[in-house]
């Protein structure tokens, strides 16, 4: 567990240890976190002991765990040196990727550079967002560069979150006049009629992940006003029929649950000055048996079309709880024909 910097216990010289020097005391305070909570999380995850003495941190424990703790602490400190903050999610990501990529637990060079401060930064009203993996960085670059981008991969890789962040950023900077977020309400099916309230009340539960993302990037009052003014719209995919979406950033989430006809309809809504981001996981199709996923068809038909960007995420890009990556890997192995 974390040891207070005020009264650290004596350390025997015979005990293997790693001494880390952090010259800027203000940044070291941010690195440690309030009541050394950041250090405590690293200790608990890596099963090491971290003590603070002045501008130094001493890491005790298994040699491999010490090395991983050193890499993590140095990467996070380097991130602070660029003027960025270190939040709990950044610590979890640094620990997760450090252990997932290399057998010795060290961060790879490209990941270390990512935490030091990626050149890619998405600015929104409430916070700035930085990609945490190489694929995420490529994805964000394509969202800014292309009018149509597909983000394909498992849950928890940041496909929708980053697309909404880019949409908000481009809206704030005046590149688009509105944001439209949509997803198929497949889960609702014929049961919508049994839910209480009007149509908005019925479909809102299925749109909640999109509301959650927006709340991360825009102040509550501003978001409510933009929704009221229809400058931000959140609607089921079926509501897109017959519309021409001009000067808008449009995000279609859970696109694997769009039928072939729905996908064609949606893709042809693209109007002048608009951009589209289509996200989905082609292994999680909830359509009735025998119904072809429009996302699977679109990937096959459009993969070589010039001007369309594709970002393909893998389990290595999962930024949720580390257990999510393990679950996805286990299911992938179980569903292989030779499993």
C-alpha positions in Angstrom: 0.0 0.0 0.0 1.1 3.6 -0.5 3.4 5.0 2.2 3.1 8.7 3.2 5.9 10.9 2.2 5.9 12.5 5.6 7.0 9.4 7.6 8.5 6.8 5.3 9.9 3.7 7.1 13.6 2.9 6.9 14.6 0.9 3.9 17.4 -1.7 4.1 20.1 -1.3 1.5 19.9 -5.1 1.0 16.3 -4.9 -0.3 16.2 -4.6 -4.2 14.8 -1.2 -5.0 14.5 1.4 -7.8 15.2 5.0 -7.1 13.4 7.5 -9.3 14.2 11.3 -9.4 11.5 13.8 -10.3 13.0 17.3 -10.3 9.8 19.3 -10.4 8.1 19.0 -7.0 4.8 20.5 -8.3 4.6 17.9 -11.0 5.5 15.1 -8.6 2.6 16.2 -6.4 0.3 15.8 -9.3 1.8 12.4 -10.2 1.3 11.1 -6.7 -2.3 12.4 -6.5 -4.3 13.5 -3.5 -3.2 11.5 -0.4 -0.9 9.5 -2.8 -4.0 7.9 -4.3 -2.3 7.5 -7.7 0.7 5.7 -6.1 -1.7 3.5 -4.1 -3.4 2.3 -7.3 -0.1 1.5 -9.0 1.1 -0.3 -5.8 -2.1 -2.4 -5.7 -2.0 -3.2 -9.4 1.7 -4.2 -9.6 2.1 -5.5 -6.0 5.0 -3.2 -5.2 5.6 -0.6 -2.5 6.3 3.0 -3.4 7.8 5.5 -0.9 8.3 9.2 -1.4 11.4 11.0 -0.1 11.7 14.6 -1.2 11.8 14.6 -5.0 12.4 10.9 -5.1 10.3 7.8 -5.3 11.6 4.5 -4.1 10.0 1.4 -5.6 10.3 -2.0 -3.8 9.2 -5.3 -5.0 9.8 -8.0 -7.6 12.3 -6.9 -10.3 9.9 -7.2 -13.2 7.2 -5.3 -11.2 9.7 -2.6 -10.3 10.6 -2.1 -13.9 7.0 -1.9 -14.9 6.3 0.6 -12.1 9.3 2.7 -13.2 8.2 2.8 -16.8 4.6 3.7 -15.8 5.7 6.5 -13.4 8.2 8.0 -15.9 5.7 8.0 -18.7 3.0 9.7 -16.6 5.5 12.3 -15.3 6.6 13.0 -18.9 2.9 13.5 -19.7 2.7 16.1 -16.9 5.7 17.8 -18.3 3.8 18.5 -21.5 1.2 20.4 -19.6 -1.4 17.6 -19.7 -3.1 16.2 -16.6 -2.9 12.7 -15.3 -6.3 11.3 -14.4 -7.3 7.9 -13.1 -8.1 6.7 -16.5 -4.6 7.6 -17.7 -3.0 5.6 -14.9 -5.2 2.6 -15.7 -4.4 2.8 -19.4 -0.6 3.1 -18.7 -0.7 0.1 -16.4 -2.9 -1.9 -18.8 -0.9 -1.3 -21.9 2.3 -1.7 -20.1 1.3 -5.2 -19.1 -0.5 -6.2 -22.3 2.1 -5.5 -24.9 5.3 -6.9 -23.5 6.1 -9.9 -21.5 8.4 -7.9 -19.2 5.7 -5.3 -18.6 7.5 -2.4 -20.1 5.8 0.2 -22.1 6.6 0.1 -25.8 8.2 3.2 -27.3 5.1 4.2 -29.2 2.9 3.8 -26.1 5.4 5.8 -24.0 5.3 8.6 -26.5 1.5 8.5 -26.4 1.5 9.1 -22.6 4.2 11.8 -22.9 1.8 13.7 -25.0 0.4 12.8 -28.4 0.5 15.5 -31.0 -3.2 14.6 -31.6 -5.4 16.5 -29.2 -9.2 16.8 -29.4 -10.4 20.0 -27.6 -13.9 20.2 -26.3 -15.7 22.6 -23.9 -15.0 20.6 -20.8 -11.7 18.9 -21.5 -9.1 17.9 -24.0 -9.0 14.3 -25.2 -5.8 12.4 -26.3 -5.8 9.1 -28.0 -4.1 6.4 -25.9 -3.1 3.8 -28.5 -1.6 3.9 -32.0 -4.8 2.8 -33.6 -6.8 5.4 -31.7 -4.4 8.1 -33.0 -4.8 6.9 -36.6 -8.6 6.8 -36.1 -8.7 10.4 -34.9 -6.4 11.6 -37.7 -8.8 10.0 -40.2 -11.8 11.5 -38.6 -10.3 15.0 -39.1 -9.0 14.2 -42.6 -11.9 12.1 -44.3 -15.5 12.8 -44.9 -16.4 9.2 -44.1 -14.7 7.0 -41.6 -15.4 3.5 -40.3 -14.3 2.6 -36.8 -14.4 -1.2 -36.5 -13.5 -3.3 -33.5 -14.5 -4.7 -30.1 -16.3 -2.9 -27.3 -14.3 -0.6 -25.1 -11.8 0.6 -27.7 -13.1 4.2 -27.7 -14.6 4.1 -31.2 -17.8 6.0 -30.4 -16.3 8.2 -27.6 -13.5 9.6 -29.9 -16.0 10.1 -32.8 -18.3 12.1 -30.6 -15.2 14.1 -29.2 -14.1 15.0 -32.7 -17.7 15.9 -33.6 -17.9 18.3 -30.6 -14.5 19.7 -31.5 -15.4 20.5 -35.1 -18.8 21.9 -34.0 -17.1 24.3 -31.5 -14.6 25.4 -34.1 -17.4 26.1 -36.6 -16.5 23.5 -39.2 -20.0 22.0 -38.9 -23.3 23.5 -37.9 -24.8 20.6 -36.1 -24.1 17.2 -34.6 -26.3 14.2 -35.3 -25.9 11.0 -33.3 -27.8 7.9 -34.2 -27.9 4.1 -33.6 -30.3 1.3 -34.6 -32.8 0.5 -31.9 -32.7 -3.2 -32.6 -32.9 -4.1 -28.9 -36.3 -2.4 -28.8 -37.9 -4.3 -31.7 -41.6 -4.5 -31.4 -41.5 -3.9 -27.7 -41.2 -0.1 -28.1 -45.0 0.1 -28.0 -45.1 -1.4 -24.5 -42.7 1.2 -23.0 -44.3 4.2 -21.3 -44.2 7.8 -22.7 -43.9 9.3 -26.2 -41.4 8.2 -28.9 -38.6 10.2 -27.3 -39.2 8.5 -24.0 -39.3 5.1 -25.7 -36.0 5.4 -27.6 -33.9 7.5 -25.2 -32.8 4.5 -23.1 -31.2 3.0 -26.3 -29.5 6.4 -27.0 -28.1 6.8 -23.5 -24.4 5.9 -24.4 -24.5 8.8 -26.8 -25.8 11.2 -24.2 -23.1 10.0 -21.8 -20.4 10.8 -24.3 -21.8 14.3 -24.9 -22.0 15.0 -21.2 -18.3 14.3 -21.0 -17.5 17.1 -23.5 -20.2 19.8 -23.0 -21.5 21.6 -19.9 -25.0 20.5 -19.0 -26.8 23.8 -19.6 -25.1 24.3 -23.0 -25.9 20.7 -24.0 -29.5 21.1 -23.0 -29.8 24.3 -25.0 -28.2 22.8 -28.1 -30.5 19.8 -27.9 -33.5 22.1 -27.6 -32.4 24.1 -30.6 -31.9 20.9 -32.6 -28.2 21.8 -33.2 -27.5 18.5 -31.6 -29.8 15.6 -32.4 -29.9 12.1 -31.0 -32.3 9.8 -32.9 -32.8 6.2 -34.0 -31.5 5.2 -37.4 -35.0 4.8 -38.8 -35.5 8.6 -38.3 -32.8 9.4 -40.9 -34.8 8.2 -43.9 -35.7 11.0 -46.4 -33.3 13.5 -44.8 -30.2 15.2 -46.4 -27.7 15.8 -43.7 -25.7 18.9 -44.7 -23.0 20.8 -42.8 -23.3 18.2 -40.0 -21.0 15.7 -38.2 -23.0 12.5 -38.2 -22.1 9.5 -36.0 -23.8 6.1 -36.4 -23.1 3.9 -33.4 -23.6 0.1 -33.2 -23.8 0.0 -37.0 -23.4 -3.8 -37.0 -27.1 -3.8 -36.2 -28.1 -1.8 -39.3 -29.5 -3.9 -42.1 -28.1 -3.7 -45.6 -30.9 -1.5 -46.7 -30.6 0.8 -43.6 -26.9 1.2 -44.2 -27.3 2.1 -47.8 -30.0 4.6 -46.8 -27.8 6.1 -44.1 -24.7 6.4 -46.3 -26.7 8.2 -49.0 -27.8 10.9 -46.5 -24.4 12.5 -46.6 -24.8 16.1 -47.7 -22.5 19.0 -48.6 -20.1 20.0 -45.9 -20.9 16.9 -43.8 -18.8 14.2 -42.2 -19.8 10.7 -41.1 -18.3 8.3 -38.6 -19.7 4.8 -38.5 -18.7 2.6 -35.6 -19.5 -1.0 -34.8 -18.3 -4.5 -33.8 -18.9 -7.0 -36.6 -18.8 -9.8 -34.1 -21.7 -8.5 -32.1 -24.6 -8.5 -34.6 -28.0 -8.6 -32.9 -30.1 -8.8 -36.1 -32.4 -11.8 -36.6 -30.8 -14.9 -38.0 -30.3 -14.8 -41.7 -30.4 -10.9 -41.9 -27.1 -9.6 -43.3 -25.4 -6.8 -41.3 -25.1 -3.6 -43.3 -21.8 -2.9 -41.6 -20.3 -6.2 -42.8 -21.5 -5.5 -46.3 -20.3 -1.9 -46.3 -16.8 -3.0 -45.1 -16.6 -5.5 -48.0 -17.9 -3.1 -50.6 -16.2 0.1 -49.6 -12.9 -1.0 -48.2 -11.0 0.1 -51.4 -12.9 3.2 -52.2 -10.6 6.2 -52.2 -11.4 8.9 -49.6 -13.1 6.5 -47.1 -11.1 5.8 -44.0 -11.1 2.6 -42.0 -9.7 2.1 -38.5 -9.5 -1.4 -37.3 -9.3 -1.8 -33.5 -8.2 -5.0 -31.7 -8.3 -6.2 -28.1 -5.0 -4.4 -27.6 -6.9 -1.1 -27.9 -9.4 -1.8 -25.2 -9.2 1.1 -22.7 -11.9 -0.1 -20.2 -11.2 -2.4 -17.3 -8.4 -4.9 -18.2 -10.9 -7.7 -17.6 -12.8 -6.6 -20.7 -9.8 -7.4 -22.9 -9.5 -10.8 -21.3 -13.2 -11.5 -21.8 -13.0 -10.5 -25.5 -9.9 -12.7 -26.0 -11.5 -15.7 -24.3 -14.7 -15.4 -26.5 -12.6 -15.0 -29.6 -10.8 -18.2 -28.9 -14.0 -20.0 -28.0 -15.7 -19.1 -31.3 -12.9 -20.0 -33.6 -13.7 -23.1 -35.7 -10.7 -25.0 -34.3 -11.4 -24.1 -30.7 
